[in-house]
Amino acid sequence: MKCFFRFLLVWTLLAYCFGSNAEELKSPNGQFVLNTFCEEGIPYYTLSYKGKTVLEKSRLGVDLKYERGMKEGMSILTTERKSFDETWHPVWGEQANVRNHYNELFVRFNQEGSGRWLDVRFRLFNDGLGFRYEFPEQETLRKFIMNNELTQFNLGYDYTAFCIPGDYDTEEFTYTTSPISQLREQLKKQSLAHKGYEAQSKGDLVIQTPLLLKGKGLYISIHEAALVDYACMELDVDDKNMVFTSNLVPDKNGEKGYLLPSCTSPWRTVIVSDDARDILASKLIYNLNEPCKIEDTSWIHPTKFVGVWWEMFIGTGGAWNYSDNPFAKPGITDYTKLQPNGRHCANAANVKKYIDFAAKHGIDAVLVEGWNEGWEDWSAYYRNRQFLFDKAYPDFDVDELHKYAASKGVKLIMHHETAGNAADYDVQMDKAYQFMVDNGYDAVKSGYVGGIIPRSEYHTTQWMVNHYIHAVKRAADYHIMVDSHEAVRPTGLCRTYPNWVAQESARGQEYESMGGNTVEHTTILPFTRLMGGPMDFTPGIFQLDLSYYKDKGGYKTEKGSSTLCRQLALYLTMYSPMAMVSDLPENYERFPDAFQFIKDVKLDWEDSKYLEAEPGDYITVARKAKKTGDWFVGSTVDENGHDSHLKLNFLEPGQQYIATVYADAKGTDYDKNPQGYVIKKGIVTSKSILDIHSGRGGGFAISIFKASKNDVKGLKSLPRKINQ
């Protein structure tokens, strides 16, 4: 009998090490179950949540160029398991403490006949799955070119998808909401109706991530985490069988990545819940990124800023360029001898007006676009040197404005538009950052509008992914924060490099002056684009009907898809530690009582609670400011309006607060009466309940300040019904 048990033990170990057919992994709370196995030499995985199938049998593997890929002849060689539980503290964010708790399964797949290994590391959290490929050093795989990943997400169900079409150069589409089976036609009607392709992804039907799916009582988010030295992932859609397959972005030569072991892919992420609020609250993508690599982060800080920006979009003639001479050459032409066009907004006198406004209202900084040589003809694709980043126009005195801003307690934010010329930006980067340091700038908004130079690259190729990270890392050496526009969509790398304070990487609010955004746009973005990191959405525009500027020579007639109160709410629902106060100063002076919320709202949070959420319909979030105990609430809704029933039970029991509610007035909606609002102020406690109606395309914002007995003297309790 002893010999039998010895044999059984040996057999079990051999099976475990040299070809067991299936391995199971459960999340710490047991609600997620992952299985991985091989069938006929092909590796697969499945995923379930609370007994419901999330992913049916889905393929794993990679296809290599010029040589045998690791996609068949595979078997499980070895496995390792571990559990991990920590709490880390972001430099800034939606909460002060983030729990990183998962169970891990490491699987080494062996390929018959090649002697190669393909390692897959699975991590199951209580909110979903992350897994990646790892390519260890091995004699038969020393360097390789990626042909494609074969990773599948086999849904097996016709979910409703919230997505944008595949494109190698832009993410600036409106979102399509459609069953997967109808995506092919609906993308044309919704996303592409508002903006055409810039570099359409190759494939029959391709979409981008982050992607949200809804159906069967589930919400599913698919994206990637820690995109480093690898091409961005898009998804091929099989709209007959409901299968998504990874499709890596190639360069213009068709290459999808040059890799050298030991190396890894980004994490493929699948976040799942039966409650939409849990999707918004998930920190899985951040948890899959490496801890902060910046030793001293004391110089990184949230920033609220106004900017010389919006006046170039409203159609009154404001311009980035100093002159209209298309032959001007940065660093060669003597710009003092050029004829000014009289429309240049980044002139010293105008910038001082913004500095004065910021100082008066306690706003941290002023962004200035169009300050430097090169804007006369800024299609970089035809120029090897487009801009200089240390040479100002004649009407922009860097030293004078630095001193003026400093005297008012205001910072200036630099703008580096590259026009897509990443190669030249690399050449100038150190000089540009040193110039910033020498002149008191600690933050930069970088831009990559247009075709990329090197001309073999797109915005989301492996080379460009590395460029964006290099810029952020180099900026950190100079204690500079980065807000990057037109870059690859974020994947949680702001945990590793917290000076990467924001990105655009989606259709922002400037499109309200260029064809418009859909009304539900801001009710979708937090479920999609913002899953990977903060967005510089440019909120706070009170005057979205551009026909208002007709008397000032304006020619545009666009009407934005938002009420004034929703603009306030966006500071909460569209989280960013770097938030623009985007409208013209004079428009805030027209609505000083509503502007007070923008002045009051904080940008860094101890805790966040999503009170109600449904993708494409509404989002309401409450956030607790660090070190104060004060709370702020924001809500954004779609074209149908929404009635919110808010319990303030997140407040400290027994504590009185003074709440100020900024809500859509009766009859307010984005189209007919966008600037109607009511403001009500009163006492609230943790037992208070508020009923608030948001109009079509509307929303509301609430400031809730801790109060003493003296603070509340003369104040009444806030009424339950705010605007009904």
N, C-alpha and C positions, 0 to 999 in steps of 0.2 A: 504493500500500500504506500509506504514512504517513497519507493522508487517511482510509483505512478504519479504522486504529487510533484516529485522532482521533475519528471518528464513534462507534466502539465505546465509547471512554472517555466521551464526552459522553452517550451513550445509557445507559451504566451508571450515571453520576452522576444523571441524571434519574430513572431507575428507582429509585435508592436514595433520592432525596429526595422523589419524588412518587408513590409507590405501589408499592414493592416488596412482594411478597406474603407474604414470610416472613423472619423473622430468627431466628438461632440464637445461643444463649449456652451456654457450658460453665462448670462450676465450675473452680476452680484446679487440682484434681486430675483433672479430666476425667470424673469418675464421674457427675455430673449433667449432663443436657442439657435445656435449655428451648428451645421454639420458640414464637414468637408470630406471628400472621398474621390476615388478614381473609378471610372468605368471605361473599359476598353482602352486604357492608357491615357484617358483624358481627365484632368482634374476638374472638380466641380465644388460648389458650395450651395447651401440653402440657408434661409433665415426665416424664423417665425417669431411672432410677438403675441404674447398672451394666448397662445394656441392657434392664432391666425397665421396663415402663410403670408409672408411678406415677399420673399423671393423664392420662386421655384428653382429647380436644378439649373444653376447658372455656371457657365464655363469660366475657368481660369486659364492663364497662360499668356505667353508672349511670342510674337512672330519676329524673327530676326531677318535682316537683309543679308543676302549673299551666303547664308549658311542655315543650317537646320535650326528651326525655332524650338523653344521649349513648350510644345503644345500637344505632343502625343508621345506614346511610349513611356508615360510617367507612372510612378507608383510612390506611395508614401514610404520614405526611408526611416525618418526619425521624427519624433515630436517632443516638444517641451512645453510645460505649463507653468504659469505663475499668476499671482494676484498682486494688485498694486492699489494703494490708497494713500493719497496725500491731499493737502490743501495748500494752494499757492495764492499769491497776492499780486494781482495785476498792478502795474504802475498807474494805470487809469482804466476805467471800464464801467460796465453796468452793475458790477458788484465788487465789493472789496475782497471777498474770499471766494475762490473757485475750487470745488472738490473735483479731484481727478481720480476716479475709482473704476477699475476695470479688472476683468479676468482675461488672460492672454493665452493664446494657443499658437505656438510656433511650429510650422510644418515644413520639413525638408522633403521636397519631391525629387526623386531620382529619375533620370531619363535613361532608358535602356539603350545600350549601344554607343552612347556619346560620352558617358562618364560625367555628365553635367548635372548640377543641382539647381533647382529653382526653389528658393525659400519664400514662404508666404507667412506673414505675421498677422494674426487676427487679434483684435481687441474688442471685447464686448463690454459696453458700458450700460448703465441703466436707461440710457436714452438712445442707444443704437450701436452700430458697428463701424469700426474702422479696420481696413486691412491694406497691406502694401506688399509689393514684390521686393525681395532682396536678392542681390546678385553677389554672392561671396567670391573671393579670389579662388580660382580653380584653373588647373592646367589647360583645360580644353575651352576656356572662355576668358580670354585676356582683354579683349576690346571688341565692341560690336556696335552696329547701327540698328536702331530700333525700326522695324517695319511697321509694327503696331502692337498694341495690347489686344488681347482677346477677351478681356474682362466683360462679362455679361451681367446685366441686371434683368433677370427673367421675371417679369411681373405677373404674367398669366392672367391679367385682368385689365379691362379698359378703363383705367383711372382717368380722372380729369387732370390735365397737366397745366401748370402755370409756367410758361417758358418763353424763350426767345430763340430765333433761328440761328443756326451755326454760321459763324463768320470769324475769319482769322484776324480781322483788324478792328472790329468794333463790337461793343455790347450795348450800344445806344439805341435799342429798340423799345417800343412799348411791348407789354407782355400779352401773349395770347393765352386765353383760357379756353381749353377745349379737351374733349375726350381724345385719347391717343389716336383712336381710329379716324378722327377727323382733322388731325393736325395738319396734314398735307395741304388742305384747302384753307383752313382757318389761319395758318401762318401768313398766307398771302393777303387775306382780308384784314387781319388785325396788325400784326407786327410790321409786315412789309408795306402796308398801306401808309404808315407814318414815316418810315425810313427804309430806303433800299439797301441792298447789300453793299458793302465796301469791298470785301474779299470773300465771296461766298464759299463756305466749306464744301469740299468735294465729298460727294456721296449722294445717295438717293434722297434721304431725308435726315437732316442733321440738326440737333438742337444743342444749346449751351447749358452748362451748369453755372450756379446752383439751380436746381430744378425742384419744384414742389409738385407732389401728386396727392390727389384726394379721392377716396373711394373706399367702399367696404367698411366704413366707420373708422378709417385710418387716414393719417397724414404722413407722407413719406418725403423726406428731403434727401436728394442725391447730389453730392459735390465731391470735392477733394480737399485734402489738408496738407500743409507743408510742401507746397510746390517749389522745389529747389532743383536746379540743374536738370530739368526735365521739361518736355513740351506740355502745354496745357491740354487737358482732356475735354473733348466734346463727346456727344453721344449719337451714334447711328441708331435710328428708330426703325424697327420692324413693326409697322403698324397693323400687320395681320396677326402676328403671334404675340404681340405686346412684350417684345424683348428689346432692351437697350444694350448696345455694345460700345465700349470705349473706342474713341477715334482720336488719336493724338494729332495735334496741329503740326503740319510739316512746314519746313521753310520752302522758299520758292523753287528750290532744286528737288523738292519732294522728300527730303530727309526728315525723319521724325525724332531724331535724337542720337547723339554720339555719346556712348557710355563706356566707362572703364571701371571694372570691378576693383575693390568692393564699392557697391553703390546701391541705391534704393530708388524705387518709384515714390511718388507722393502717396499718401493714404487715400484710398477710396472710401467715402463716407456714406452711410445710410442711417439717417436719423428718423425714428418712427415714434408715433404716439397716437392715441385715440382722442387726444385733446390738443387742439391747435396751439394753445398757449404754451405747451411744453416744447413745441418746435422752436418758438421764438426764444424761449429761455435756455435752450440747450447750449452748452459750452464744449461739446464734443470736439468740434473742429479745432478750437483753441488748445484743448487738452492733448491733441495729437501732434502739436508743434513742440519744438524744443523750448526749454525754459529760457528766460531772458539772457542774452549774451552781452548786454551792456552792464558793466560792473557798477558804474555810478550813473544813476538815472535821475539825480536831483534836478537836472536842468530840463527835464521833459515835463511839460505842464499843459493842461487844457487851455485853449485859447478861443475867445469870442472876438470876431473881427468884422469890421466893415471893409468895403473895398471900392476902388475905382475899377469897376467891372460892369455892373448892370447898365450904366448909362451908354455903354457901347452896344447894347442889345435892343434898346427900346425904340430905335428907329429915328432918333433925332439928329443923327449925323456924327455922334461921338466916335472917335477912332483910336486905335492902338498906335498908329504910325504918326511920326512927326511931320513927314513930308510925303508928297505923292510921287516922288522920283523913283521909278522902278529900277534904275540903274545904280542906286546907292549901294555901296559895298561896306559892310561893317569892318571897322579897323583900317580902312583905306580911304574912303570918302571923308572929306571934312564936312561934317553935318552942319557946322555953323554957317557954311556958305550956301546951304540949301534953302529953298523957299518953304517956310512952314505952311502947312495946310490950314491952320487955324481951327482944326477940329480935334487936335491931340488932347486926350483927357488926362494923361499922366504928366501934367505940368505942375510946377511947384505950387502955384496959387491954388489950383483945384485940390491938390493933395492936402494942403494945409486946411482946407475946409473940412475934409474928412477927419483929419487929426483933431481939429477943434471939436467936431461932433463926438468922436470917440471919447475924448477927454471929458466932455461935459456929461456924458451918460455912463461913464465907467466901463467902457468897452476896451478890451485889452490892446487891440492892434488894428492896423490898416494894411490891407493888401493893395498893391499897385501893379496893375498890368499895363504893359506897353511903355515901360520906362527906359528900355535899352535899345541900342542900335540893332536894326534888322527887320523892322516890321513893314517896310515899304513894299516888299514883295516876298511874302513868307511861305512860299511853296518850296520847302526845303528839298523836295525830291529832285529838283533841278540844280541845286546848289550844294557844294561841299562845305561851305561856311555860310550859315544863315544868320546867326545871332552872335553877338558878343555878350558875355555875362558879367563883364566888369567895366563896361563902357556905357554911360548914360547918354540920353539925348540932351541937346543944349538947354532945353527948358526944364530939365529935371536935375537939380543940384543935390547930389547924394549926401554930401556933408552937411549942407544947410538943413535939409529935411530930417536927417538923423538927429541933429541937435535940436531942431524944433520939436520933433516928436518926443525926444527924451525930456525936454523941458516941461512937457505936458503929461509925462508919465505914460506914454503910449509907445508901443513897438511898431516897427514897420515889417511887413512880410514881403519877401522877395518873390518875384515871379520869374521862373525859367521856362519859357516856351521853347521847345526844341524843334517844333514843326516836324517831328519824327526823326530828326537827325541824331540818333543815339550815339553814333560813332564820334561825331564832333563833340557831343556833350561829354563823352568820356575823356576826350582830349582836354577840354576846358574845365572839367569838374573841380579839380583841386584849386585852380585859380579862382573859380567862381565861389566856391565855399570860403576860401580865405578872404575874398572880397566882402562876403557877407559878415564874417567875423569882424573884420576891420571896421565895418560900418554899422555894427550893432544889430544885425538881423539874426534871429535865431530860428526862423521857420521859412520854408520855401514851398511854393506851389509850383510843381513841375508839370509840363504838358507835352504830349506826344501826338499832336494833331497831324494827320497826313500819313503818307507812305513812309515806311521805315528805311533809313539808311543805317546799316548796310542794305543795299537794294535786294539782297537775297532773303530778307527777313520780313515776317509779319509781326504784329504787336504781341502775339501770344506764343511765339516759337521758343525753343529752348534757349537760344542766344539772348533773346529779349528778356525772358524770365530772369536770367542771370544778370542782365544789365540793371533791371529795376532793383534787385537785391544789392548789387554792388553800389548803386547810388545811395541807397539807404545806409549801408554799412559805412561808406565813406563819409556821409553826412554826420553820422554818429561820432566819427573821429573829430569833427569840428563842432560838436554839440549843436547840431541843427536838426530840427524836426521837418518831416517831409509829408506833403499832401500831394500825391501823384494822380494826374489825370490822364485818361486814355491808356492806362496801363492794364496789364493782365488783371482779371478779377481776383480779389484777395482770397487767401486760403488759411487765414489765422496766423500769418507770420508776424503780425503786430505783437503777439506774445513774445516772440524771440527778439524782435527789434521794435520796441515800443516807441521809438522815435518815428516810426511809420504810422503817423497819427490818423491819417485818413487817405482815402482814394475816391476817385469818381467811379470809373469802370461800370457805368450804367447810364441810362438816360436821366440826366439831371434836370433841374428846374429851369435852366436856360432855354430848354426846348419849349417852354411856355411862350417864348417869343419867336419860335421857329417851327410852327406847325402844331404845337401843343402836345400835352400829355393826356392820356386817358384819365378819367375821373378816378378810377380805382387804382391808379398807378402806385400811390403811396400806401395802399392797403395790401399790395403784393410784394413790394421791394423788401420789407423786413423778413418775409418768408423765403426770399430768394437771394438777391444780391447781398444783403446785409448778414447772411449766415456766415460769411467768410471774414467780415470785418467792417469797420465804420465807413460810411460814405459821406463825401462832401456833396450834399444834395443842394446846397445854397438855399436854405429856407428863409422865411421872414419877409417875403415880398407882399406888401399890402396893396400895391397898385398893379394888378395883373391884367386889367383891361387896357391894352396899349393905345387904344383910340383916345385915351385921356390926354396923350401928348400931342394931339393934332395941332393945338394952338401954339405948340413950341416947335413946329416944323416936323413933327413925327408923321411917318407914313404907314406905320404898322397898325393892324386892326385886330390882332390876336386877342382872345379872351382866355385867361387862365382857368384851369379846372379846379378851383379851390376857393373857399371862403377865407376871409381874413382870420377867423379863429382857427381854422385848420392850419394856417401858416404858423400860428403860435404853437400848436400841438406838435408840429414836425420836429421841434427841438427835443421832444421826448420820444416820439415814435420812430424817428430816423436817427438813431443814436450816433453821435460823433463827438469826440473830445475836442475837435477843431470845427467850430460852427460859425458859419458866416451870417452876419446880419445884412442881408443881401440887397435890400431896397435902397433907393436914394434917401439921403438924410431928410430932405424936405417932406417926403411921404410919411416918415415917422413923426415928424412934427405936426402933421395933420391929425394924427391919431395918438396923442401922447398917453392917454389912459390905457389903450391896448398895448402900446409900446412898452409900458411898464413891465409887462410879463417877460419880454425878451431881456430887459435889463436885469430882472430878478432871477431868471432860470439859471441853474447851475449846469455843469458839463461833466462832472465826475461824481460817481455814485457809490454809495455804501451797499445799497440793495435795490433790486428792481422786481416788481411784481406785475405780471401781465394779468389784468383783471378780466378782459374779454377779448376774444380774437376769432376771426373767421377770414381766411385768405380771400382777397377780392371784395370783402364786405366792410370790415371794421377791425380796428385795433385800438385798445385802450391800455395804457401802461402807467403805473405809478412808480416813481423813483425817489429814493431817499438820498439826499445830499450828504456827502462825507463831512464829518466833524460838526454838523449843525443840528441834526435831528429833524430838519425841514423836509417836506415832501413836495413833489411836483407831479402833476397828472396831465397826460395828453391823450387825445383821441382823434383818429382820422377815420372817415367813413366814405363810402362809395356814392354813386349817383342815386341810390335809393334813400339816403338818409338813414338815421338809426336812433332808437331810444335806448339810452343807457340807464341802468339801475345799479348805482354804485354804492357798495357797502364800504365804509372807510375803516373796516376792522383791522387794517394793517397799521393803523396809528397806535401809539403807545397808550395802553389803558390808563384812565384817570388823568390824562394830560389834556389840557385845552389848547386848541390851535385857532389861529385866525386864517380862514380860507377866503381866497378871492377867486371867483369863477368867471372866466371869459368864455361866453357861449354864443352860438348863433342866435340872433333875434328871431322872433316869429316871422316867417315868410322869407328868411334868408336862404339862398342857395347859390351855388357857384356861377350860375348862368344869369339870373335875373337880379339878384341883390347880394353880391358877394361880400360887401363891406358892412352889412348889418350885424350888430352884436350888442349884447347886454353884459354888464359887469355887476356881479353881486358879491358882497362882502359880509362875512359873519363868523360866528363861533361854530366850530365843529369838534367832535370827539370821536373816539373809536366806535361809538355806537351810532354815529350819524349815517344817514342814507340820503343819497342825492339822485334825483331823477332829472336827466338832462336830455333834451332833444337836439340832435345834430341835423342840420338841413342837408340837402343834396350836395355832395362834395364838400361837406363841412366838417366840423369837429369842435372840440373845446379844449381849454387848458385851465388848470387850477394850480395856484400856489397855496401851500399849506404851511404856515410858519408856527413854530412852537411859541406859546404865549404865556406870560405871567398874569397874575390877577390884575395888576395895574394895566397891562396891555389890553385887556378885554373890557375895561370900564366903558360903559356907554354903548357897547356892541350887543346886538341881539344874535341869537342862534341863526345860522344860515337856514333859510327855508328849504324844505325837501324838494319842492318843485321849483326848478331854476328858471325855465323859460317856456313853460307849457301853459 
